[in-house]
Amino acid sequence: MTDSVPQTSCSNHYYISSGIAKFNITWNIPNFTKIRKVYLKNLNLKSLPFEDKNLSGLFWEIHLSDGNYHEELKLSLRLNSKNAESNVTAGILSISTTMNNSTVKQFENICVLSNNEFITALNLAGHKSTLDNDSLTILLEIKYALNENKHNFISSSMTSDTLDGDCTIICGDKKLMVIKFRLTLFSPVFKAMFSNKNTSESKTNCIVISDSSIEEVGYMVYFCYNLKLPQNLSVEDFTKLLKLADKYEIKLLKFKCEEILMDEISNDNVCDFLELADTYHSKILKEKCIKKIKQSFLIVSNDEKFLHLRKNSPKLINEVYEFIFLKNKSHKIE
């Protein structure tokens, strides 16, 4: 059963600074407990479309179905847009449910819309009443950056005069204007910078990055805006992005870099990648490197790079030896 159930709904639209939009949805489902009993495990409800007036031709829908457990529901937030360029890729999402005068916070975090959809679980165990005439109200708030502010950050001539934003990133004598919300959405480090009014970044709306080039930072920012990276990046570009992703704790970017680098491991570069993985706390890349060394141990162990690591990073090499020669195959990579 898929149906648009009788409902009362309202939505509020308003802009926040620098092209950040906030959208509220309230979806009320009367007699929800009764509906759920009737349809048992075949519950599949959808809200009427909520028009998002922040962007032309954009509508949100909520779909509700039974989850894997008795008290659990699956909520799907879907985005329908007549204009593909208007699609929202990520935002800060807050979801609460109200039933019988009790309100439960269900979700409050970053949401990434994969194929214009975000899925999460709702647990109704906190709502104790099971009267058939109970209504379920879902309160949803999403805050996102409007894609009219989406820029291409690939140019090597990026300056604060050519891009819009509310914050300046400074790398040497070059500057890049960005929207703070885009950075804080994916990086707890950037979020902490601007959450504390006493930090220099918060006071000046400037971020100084002295250990990376403007191009490398531009790729990082590009990812925060687009949830993807430009094409034709080199392996060296990904190694430098791994450093930035680790430094600013951008997990999605770090995983993307790890994914690419793992496919590039060879006998010639495995020691370089091993050292890189150890430096920037990449467990999956380190494990892949150690497995490669085990596979080609006679070749790699006589390489100058391996001998260099054995001399300068004995702890790391001991970890390699333990993994290769330890009888306990469940040995974990640190």
C-alpha positions in Angstrom: 0.0 0.0 0.0 1.3 3.4 -1.0 -1.0 6.3 -0.3 -1.1 10.0 0.5 -3.0 9.9 3.8 -5.3 12.7 5.2 -3.1 15.2 6.8 -2.6 18.7 8.1 0.7 20.2 7.0 2.5 23.5 7.0 5.8 24.6 5.8 7.9 27.7 6.5 10.5 29.2 4.2 13.1 31.7 5.0 16.7 32.5 4.1 19.6 32.6 6.4 22.8 34.6 5.6 24.9 34.0 2.5 22.5 31.9 0.6 21.7 29.3 3.3 18.1 28.2 3.2 16.0 26.7 6.0 12.9 24.6 5.3 10.4 23.3 7.9 7.9 20.5 7.3 5.2 19.4 9.7 3.4 16.2 8.6 0.4 15.1 10.7 -1.0 11.5 10.3 -4.3 11.1 12.1 -5.2 7.7 13.5 -1.7 6.5 12.9 -1.8 3.5 15.3 -4.9 2.2 13.7 -3.5 2.6 10.2 -0.4 0.7 11.2 -2.4 -2.2 12.7 -4.5 -2.5 9.6 -1.5 -2.7 7.2 0.8 -4.6 9.6 4.2 -5.0 7.8 2.9 -3.5 4.6 2.7 0.1 5.8 3.9 2.5 3.1 2.7 6.0 3.4 3.8 9.2 1.7 3.1 12.8 2.4 1.7 15.3 -0.1 4.5 17.2 -1.9 5.8 20.2 0.1 6.9 23.0 -2.3 10.2 24.5 -1.4 9.9 28.1 -2.5 13.6 28.7 -1.9 14.3 27.0 -5.2 12.0 27.0 -8.2 10.4 23.7 -9.1 11.7 21.9 -6.0 9.4 19.7 -3.8 10.1 17.5 -0.7 8.2 14.3 0.1 8.3 12.2 3.2 7.8 8.4 2.8 7.1 6.2 5.8 7.3 2.4 5.9 7.8 -0.4 8.4 11.4 -1.0 9.5 13.2 -4.1 10.6 12.0 -4.1 14.2 8.6 -3.8 15.9 8.9 -0.2 17.1 10.9 1.0 14.1 9.8 2.8 11.1 11.8 3.8 8.0 11.6 7.4 7.0 12.7 8.5 3.5 13.1 12.1 2.7 12.9 12.6 -1.1 13.6 15.5 -3.2 11.8 16.0 -6.5 13.0 18.8 -8.8 12.1 19.9 -12.3 15.5 21.5 -12.5 18.4 19.1 -12.0 20.8 22.0 -11.2 18.6 22.9 -8.2 19.1 19.7 -6.3 20.3 19.8 -2.8 23.1 17.4 -2.1 23.5 17.7 1.7 22.2 19.6 4.7 21.8 19.7 8.5 18.6 17.7 9.2 16.6 17.6 12.4 13.7 15.1 12.8 11.3 14.8 15.8 8.1 12.8 16.3 5.2 13.8 18.4 2.5 11.4 19.6 0.0 11.7 22.5 1.7 14.9 23.7 5.2 13.4 23.9 8.0 14.5 21.6 11.0 12.4 20.7 14.1 13.7 18.9 14.8 11.1 16.2 17.7 12.5 14.2 19.9 15.6 14.2 23.0 15.5 12.1 24.3 15.9 8.6 22.3 14.2 5.9 23.6 13.4 2.5 21.0 12.9 -0.2 22.0 10.0 -2.4 20.0 10.1 -5.7 17.9 12.8 -4.1 16.9 10.6 -1.1 17.9 10.4 2.5 16.8 7.4 4.6 16.9 7.0 8.4 15.1 5.0 11.1 12.4 6.3 13.4 11.9 4.5 16.8 8.5 5.0 18.3 9.3 3.2 21.6 9.5 6.5 23.4 5.8 7.1 22.6 4.0 4.9 25.1 0.4 5.4 24.1 -1.1 2.9 21.5 -4.6 4.3 21.2 -6.1 3.8 17.8 -6.9 7.4 17.5 -3.4 8.5 18.2 -2.0 10.8 15.5 1.7 10.9 14.6 3.3 14.2 13.8 6.6 14.3 12.1 8.5 17.6 12.5 11.4 18.0 10.0 13.8 20.9 9.6 16.5 21.0 7.0 19.1 23.7 6.5 21.1 23.7 3.3 23.2 25.9 1.0 21.5 27.1 -2.1 23.2 25.8 -5.2 23.1 29.2 -6.8 26.2 29.7 -4.7 27.9 26.6 -6.0 31.2 27.5 -7.6 33.9 25.8 -9.6 37.1 26.0 -7.4 39.5 24.5 -9.9 41.0 27.7 -11.2 44.5 28.4 -10.1 43.8 32.2 -10.2 41.2 32.1 -7.5 41.0 35.3 -5.6 38.6 36.9 -3.1 37.5 39.2 -5.9 36.0 36.5 -8.1 33.9 34.4 -5.7 31.2 35.1 -3.2 31.1 34.0 0.4 31.2 35.0 4.1 34.7 33.7 4.9 38.2 33.9 3.3 40.7 31.1 3.1 44.3 32.4 2.9 47.1 30.3 1.5 50.3 32.4 1.2 49.5 35.4 -1.0 46.3 33.8 -2.5 42.8 34.0 -1.2 39.6 32.0 -1.7 36.1 33.2 -0.7 33.9 30.4 0.7 30.6 29.9 2.5 31.3 28.9 6.1 28.2 26.7 6.2 29.6 24.5 3.4 32.8 23.9 5.4 31.1 23.3 8.8 28.6 20.9 7.3 31.3 18.3 6.7 34.2 19.3 9.0 33.8 19.3 12.8 37.1 21.2 12.9 35.8 24.1 10.9 32.5 23.9 12.9 34.4 24.3 16.1 36.3 27.3 14.7 33.2 29.2 14.0 31.1 28.0 17.0 33.5 29.6 19.4 33.3 33.4 19.2 36.8 33.8 20.7 38.7 32.0 17.9 40.6 34.2 15.4 38.7 32.5 12.6 35.4 33.5 14.1 36.5 37.1 14.9 38.0 37.7 11.4 36.1 35.3 9.2 39.5 34.2 7.9 41.1 30.8 7.8 44.9 30.7 7.3 46.2 27.4 5.8 49.9 27.5 5.6 50.7 23.9 4.8 48.7 23.4 1.6 48.5 25.2 -1.7 45.4 27.2 -2.8 44.8 24.5 -5.5 44.7 21.7 -2.9 42.4 23.7 -0.7 40.3 24.5 -3.7 39.8 20.8 -4.4 38.8 20.3 -0.7 36.3 23.1 -0.9 35.0 21.9 -4.3 34.2 18.6 -2.6 32.3 20.3 0.3 30.2 22.1 -2.3 29.6 19.2 -4.8 30.2 16.0 -2.8 32.5 14.9 -5.6 35.9 15.8 -6.9 37.0 17.2 -10.2 38.0 14.7 -12.9 41.6 14.0 -13.9 43.2 14.6 -10.5 46.5 12.9 -10.1 47.6 10.3 -7.5 49.7 13.1 -5.9 46.6 15.3 -5.7 44.8 12.6 -3.8 47.7 12.1 -1.3 47.6 15.8 -0.6 43.8 15.8 -0.2 44.1 12.9 2.2 46.2 15.1 4.4 43.6 17.9 4.3 40.8 15.5 4.9 42.5 14.1 8.0 43.5 17.5 9.3 39.9 18.9 9.1 38.2 15.5 9.8 36.2 15.5 6.5 35.3 11.8 6.6 33.5 11.6 3.3 36.5 13.2 1.5 39.0 11.0 3.4 37.1 7.9 2.4 37.0 9.0 -1.3 40.8 9.5 -1.2 41.4 6.2 0.5 39.3 4.5 -2.2 41.2 6.0 -5.0 44.7 5.4 -3.5 43.9 1.8 -2.6 43.4 1.1 -6.3 46.8 2.6 -7.1 48.9 0.5 -4.8 51.9 -1.2 -6.5 55.2 -2.7 -5.4 56.9 0.6 -6.3 54.7 2.9 -4.2 53.4 0.6 -1.4 56.0 1.9 1.1 55.1 5.5 0.3 51.4 4.8 0.7 52.1 2.9 3.9 53.9 5.9 5.4 51.1 8.2 4.2 48.5 6.0 5.7 50.3 5.9 9.0 50.8 9.6 9.1 47.2 10.5 8.3 45.5 7.8 10.3 44.1 5.7 7.5 43.5 2.2 8.8 42.0 0.8 5.6 44.8 2.2 3.4 47.4 0.9 5.9 45.9 -2.6 5.9 45.8 -2.7 2.2 49.4 -1.7 2.0 50.5 -4.3 4.5 48.6 -7.0 2.7 50.4 -5.9 -0.5 53.7 -6.1 1.2 52.9 -9.6 2.5 51.9 -10.6 -1.0 55.2 -9.3 -2.5 57.4 -9.5 0.6 60.6 -10.7 -1.1 60.5 -7.9 -3.6 59.3 -5.1 -1.4 61.5 -5.9 1.7 64.6 -5.4 -0.4 63.5 -2.0 -1.8 65.4 1.1 -0.6 62.1 2.6 0.6 61.3 -0.3 2.8 64.9 -0.2 4.3 64.4 3.5 4.9 61.2 2.9 6.8 62.9 0.1 8.8 65.5 2.5 9.9 63.3 5.6 10.5 59.9 4.1 11.4 60.7 0.9 13.3 57.3 0.9 15.0 55.5 0.9 11.7 57.7 -1.8 10.3 57.2 -4.0 13.4 53.5 -3.7 12.8 54.1 -5.0 9.2 56.1 -7.9 10.5 53.5 -8.7 13.2 50.8 -8.8 10.6 52.8 -11.0 8.2 54.4 -13.4 10.6 52.1 -13.5 13.6 50.3 -16.8 13.8 47.2 -15.2 15.1 45.6 -14.1 11.9 43.1 -11.9 13.7 45.8 -9.4 14.4 44.3 -5.9 13.9 45.9 -3.0 12.2 46.2 0.0 14.5 
